[in-house]
Amino acid sequence: MFSRFYQGFGGYGMHGYGMGFMGIFWILLLILFVLVIWKLFSNSQKTNPTSNKDTALELLKKEFAKGNITEEEFERKKRLLK
């Protein structure tokens, strides 16, 4: 009787399938946890110095486009930012 029950599970028995599904569940849970932590830390580190330079250059371009600074001032300040 037990051998027929055992063969119904493909030779693995009840524990083979249960442990496989639980293993997959824990691996997926771990991956989800790592992704959440990674997303939290990647959002908190958005203050990258290179992005600040890009932002400063964009602001400088806008000031020049508005006519608030001359071309010489724009070029001098642009060199300072690089």
ZITACOR-V518054 format. One record per pair of residues at least 12 apart in sequence whose ideal C-beta (glycine too) atoms are under 6 Angstrom apart, sorted by the first residue. I is the first residue (numbers start at 0). J is the second residue. Records with the same first field share a line. If there is no record, write none. Layout:
# ZITACOR-V518054
I = J + J
This chain:
# ZITACOR-V518054
52 = 80
55 = 80
56 = 80
59 = 76
